[in-house]
Amino acid sequence: MISDSDTITAISTSMGNSGINIIRISGIDSFSVIEKIFRKGKSAAHFSCDKVSSHTIHYGYIYDGELCIDEVLVSVFVGPASFTAENTIEINCHGGSYVAKRILDVVINNGARLALPGEFSKRAFLNGRIDLTQAEAVMDIISSDNELALSASVKQIKGDTRSFITDLRDKLLSVIAYIEAALDDPEHYSFDDDFYESTANVMNGIINDIRNIIDKSRNGLIIKSGINTVIVGKPNVGKSSLMNYILNDDKAIVTDIPGTTRDVIEYMVNLDNITLNLTDTAGIHNTNDIIENLGIDKSRQYIENADLVLCVFDNSSPHTDEDSDIYDLVKDKTHICIFNKSDLESCDDEFYSELMRSSKYVVLSAKCKTGYDDLISLIKELFYINEIDMNNEICITNIRHVELFKNALTSLDNVISNLNDMVSEDLLTIDMLDAYNYLGEIIGETVDDDVVEKIFKDFCMGK
Amino acid sequence: MDKKVNGIEEYYDVVVVGAGHAGCEAALASSRLGCKTIIFTVSVDSIAMMPCNPNIGGSSKGHLVREIDALGGEMGKNIDRSFIQSKMLNRSKGPAVHSLRAQADKKDYTSNMRKVLENTDNLTIKQGEVAQLIVDDSYNKIIKGVITSSSATYYAKAVILCTGVYLKAKCIYGDVVNYTGPNGLAAADLLSASLIDNGIEIRRFKTGTPARADKRTIDFSKMEEQKGDEDITPFSFCNTKEDIDREQISCWLTYTGDKTHEIIRNNIDRSPLYSGVIEGTGPRYCPSIEDKVMRFADKNRHQVFIEPEGEYTNEMYIGGMSTSLPEDVQYAMYRSVPGLENVNIVRNGYAIEYDCINPLQLKSSLELKNISGLFCAGQINGSSGYEEAAAQGIIAGINSVRYIRNEEPVIIDRSQGYIGVLIDDLVTKGTNEPYRMMTSRAEYRLTLRQDNADYRLTPIGHEVGLISDERYDTFLNKMDLINKEIERVKHTIIGASSEINSFLEKYNSSTLVSGVSLAELIRRPELDYDKLGPVDNNRNTLPVDVTEQVNNYIKYQGYIEKQNRQIEQYKKLEKKIIPDDIDYDQVGSLRLEAIQKLKMVRPRSIGQASRISGVSPADISVLLIYLKTL
């Protein structure tokens, strides 16, 4: 059920390469959400909305847990003196759609729900912030936006994806109907001895399927908004020449994202089917050496935030402790080892050979401009770019859909932990039904009497 | 209106048409609330008759009975007076689905209820058939009374129709068709036409019942005995188990088999259901045995429960084998069941067809939208079951009085009771078959437990006037005990002693390294309030119904609190009332389908509107905004 009193959020600026993005949060929990994810000032101090006045702007950082996402400005509006007349937060973050989506994700994970089209305006109206004469216009917008959004997003889900979701729901519904039939007609239906075990098996199967699709979807989202890529390596392995090589390739269309105020410069590089958001750390310091100049914590932060780490080694000279330290930082991320300077004679290094066995790697020469195609095809392979046909595949690129999948996953995780605790059956179906409904929302299907219908269809009930 | 009157004219506040389970509750409610009430029945001997199964309660229906009792109704008390076996179903499962069911002595049940009706002030019982409504339609239609088939006139400020299965009733088995109600009682053939004349949409539903067998011809040695609970729970919150304890009578379980199914399949063309003689829509919940066999062909046996019809009769109800097959097929079929090889059939099974109304024509108060003061309750609204009928009866009875007194109707919402779910489903979604209550229909069932029906509804019953001050005080004391005990349990810390740890090991529960609250321990799946008695040193002896609520509240607190938050959201939308005179054509931006559905149901609140299929969230947003502009 859509509620008018929970907390909603959305990216308010149009998507694209704008200089800044604004993420708006409105509703009763707006302040508690921002207090959980925002740390104030250079010192990253705890932030409390109670202690600041309405209509004030605060500088600081957005965190996902302990991980710093972006440097932002946060505006606080205490209701009713806000657009929606509710407590409202606006986060001004850096441009580029990836950062904004990442922050939106964090906001959602901390208690807000993605707003429906027109929902801010609707609240503004219902709370008396918009003139009565505008009411009709608001109704039209909500109506048409919702219809559009619904038909667009439902259309987006078609073919394989649709039948994939339908299959998952059917599996869930069968289990739910079985449980409900046994609860409603205990004299005719009883639970099998291995009920908890067999139900857990079915649930785990569904969970795995959903995890897979979320993973793929993450790739889908990344592909749409660009792969956040960072280049690391010890000094003089050729990071800057690699950067220049990628940026200057004839095939690359480079957009310098304007308006960024921080030290790091992002480049958006479009290479036929893929977009790299390449972080150039050159502006921060004289050398390109993140590790050396910023310390291990700062570099970890860049690496954590990246979708892809290009870890550069000098193929012509044996590895040092620094190389292995850096590799330790990236080994759990999606990464490619780049053995640069292939124009020089390669050294025989056991560490390099080991990396070549365990990681994706390219041997190239940035200086002589060789190996570029290998790198690109490797990136494509890593992100399933050839596998994911963006138009018709089991791949979800709509953030609302991903949110719904995640909600379904959370509910099913509850089911599993309840099954482990041998919690009573009437409680199990609560979370199962939630998951069923979340999946239904993705394909635009409402619940209605599915369970009752299924019980009657599959089970011979009654006196 | 063609008025052919015989000169008898009487004046009442409320006329109740029909004295089944709905009619009895309706008439008792209105007369107890001080309204002069007359109840009509085709036969005084059939007051609160149980023409089908000889039991009250069961899954989710037991909840309804507890709720009726919590509101001040009679069904719970009457089954406590009349039961011969009592059982809490699903006891091994979660508390939300614990359901009480009792086998009734049918004769006791009707005579006990009749006694209550006969001795209630303001209540008159009258045998006769109501043939016609008197409706004043000079401006808006308003009910004025009824005329009987004998042409007597009974004027009334409100009328409640509880006609059950009697409107144009038709009993069928094989090619035998009897134009009667159950057990050969006279059908009410006249009233339907008057309903249609007054713009009410009529439909045809069907239900059925199995044969009754002579106990002396049953071989129980081939069956499994089904005993009642040793530790019984009363239906009524006014009774303790000591009040109602008695010797119980067993039921018996046997099964159909291949032979039974073969007989049915070979004769299916002679079934009036399959030959087309029966047109009415039957319930999927209790299908006839021929339906079970045909629809679930892969099931090679079905359960058959042999239940006594009463203490002093040899008649046994053959539960699970309702049928309308021809008499000879019935004999062959029943005699193919182990234990019934030589059975004598006292009454044949039959199907019954009857007129009922489309419940979408009703308000949530159970008043018809197009005729002020006319209420409907029970099977006439498309429901099935004694308990569903009684639940609607008490609400219609209360609301008829409130209508007369110009007070707001009482509407139990979906978060307050199964009664609310039942009525809301009927008047919002409608039904295409006899509607049966199920626990899966209640989205807030964790809070709608049978143990806390008093907590949910007794304050309403008191406010309405059906619960006496005395009973209300007792209730408040109980709630006080519950709240205090919940607080105590939350704040009692159990230390990690070796004594407690060896106790926990006994239940395979992980041992303590530091102290935890008693509540934490109760929440462990392998433990509960009762089991923890030996380690809870400061515990006072409390009544079972108190500790049960304490245990359920503590154990499921997390879920209950989550559900309470959902309920809060739900209530907000229920409180957004849509004016009666709203013109949906004037609301811009609504989709055509939504306009049609909204016009048909005319929901009283935004919440109700949101449950109508075909009304989208966007339509609801549009409606909300429109209401704001009014």
HADDOCK unambig.tbl for C-alpha pairs under 7 A between the chains (distance, minus, plus):
assign (segid A and resid 3 and name CA) (segid B and resid 569 and name CA) 6.47 0.50 0.50
assign (segid A and resid 126 and name CA) (segid B and resid 625 and name CA) 6.46 0.50 0.50
assign (segid A and resid 126 and name CA) (segid B and resid 628 and name CA) 6.90 0.50 0.50
assign (segid A and resid 132 and name CA) (segid B and resid 629 and name CA) 6.45 0.50 0.50
assign (segid A and resid 135 and name CA) (segid B and resid 625 and name CA) 6.75 0.50 0.50
assign (segid A and resid 139 and name CA) (segid B and resid 589 and name CA) 6.35 0.50 0.50
assign (segid A and resid 139 and name CA) (segid B and resid 622 and name CA) 5.16 0.50 0.50
assign (segid A and resid 139 and name CA) (segid B and resid 625 and name CA) 6.87 0.50 0.50
assign (segid A and resid 140 and name CA) (segid B and resid 589 and name CA) 5.63 0.50 0.50
assign (segid A and resid 142 and name CA) (segid B and resid 618 and name CA) 6.49 0.50 0.50
assign (segid A and resid 143 and name CA) (segid B and resid 589 and name CA) 6.27 0.50 0.50
assign (segid A and resid 143 and name CA) (segid B and resid 618 and name CA) 5.54 0.50 0.50
assign (segid A and resid 143 and name CA) (segid B and resid 619 and name CA) 6.99 0.50 0.50
assign (segid A and resid 143 and name CA) (segid B and resid 622 and name CA) 6.96 0.50 0.50
assign (segid A and resid 146 and name CA) (segid B and resid 618 and name CA) 6.17 0.50 0.50
assign (segid A and resid 180 and name CA) (segid B and resid 440 and name CA) 6.34 0.50 0.50
assign (segid A and resid 183 and name CA) (segid B and resid 97 and name CA) 6.63 0.50 0.50
assign (segid A and resid 184 and name CA) (segid B and resid 59 and name CA) 5.46 0.50 0.50
assign (segid A and resid 184 and name CA) (segid B and resid 438 and name CA) 6.32 0.50 0.50
assign (segid A and resid 184 and name CA) (segid B and resid 439 and name CA) 6.40 0.50 0.50
assign (segid A and resid 185 and name CA) (segid B and resid 59 and name CA) 6.83 0.50 0.50
assign (segid A and resid 186 and name CA) (segid B and resid 90 and name CA) 6.55 0.50 0.50
assign (segid A and resid 188 and name CA) (segid B and resid 303 and name CA) 6.94 0.50 0.50
assign (segid A and resid 421 and name CA) (segid B and resid 525 and name CA) 6.38 0.50 0.50
assign (segid A and resid 422 and name CA) (segid B and resid 525 and name CA) 6.64 0.50 0.50
assign (segid A and resid 423 and name CA) (segid B and resid 525 and name CA) 6.16 0.50 0.50
assign (segid A and resid 424 and name CA) (segid B and resid 93 and name CA) 5.78 0.50 0.50
assign (segid A and resid 424 and name CA) (segid B and resid 94 and name CA) 4.86 0.50 0.50
assign (segid A and resid 425 and name CA) (segid B and resid 93 and name CA) 6.62 0.50 0.50
assign (segid A and resid 425 and name CA) (segid B and resid 94 and name CA) 6.39 0.50 0.50
assign (segid A and resid 426 and name CA) (segid B and resid 94 and name CA) 5.71 0.50 0.50
assign (segid A and resid 426 and name CA) (segid B and resid 96 and name CA) 6.81 0.50 0.50
assign (segid A and resid 426 and name CA) (segid B and resid 97 and name CA) 6.94 0.50 0.50
assign (segid A and resid 456 and name CA) (segid B and resid 284 and name CA) 6.42 0.50 0.50
assign (segid A and resid 460 and name CA) (segid B and resid 292 and name CA) 6.45 0.50 0.50
assign (segid A and resid 460 and name CA) (segid B and resid 296 and name CA) 6.91 0.50 0.50
assign (segid A and resid 461 and name CA) (segid B and resid 285 and name CA) 5.44 0.50 0.50
assign (segid A and resid 461 and name CA) (segid B and resid 286 and name CA) 6.33 0.50 0.50
assign (segid A and resid 462 and name CA) (segid B and resid 285 and name CA) 5.31 0.50 0.50
assign (segid A and resid 462 and name CA) (segid B and resid 286 and name CA) 4.57 0.50 0.50
assign (segid A and resid 463 and name CA) (segid B and resid 286 and name CA) 5.43 0.50 0.50
assign (segid A and resid 463 and name CA) (segid B and resid 319 and name CA) 5.67 0.50 0.50
assign (segid A and resid 463 and name CA) (segid B and resid 320 and name CA) 4.45 0.50 0.50
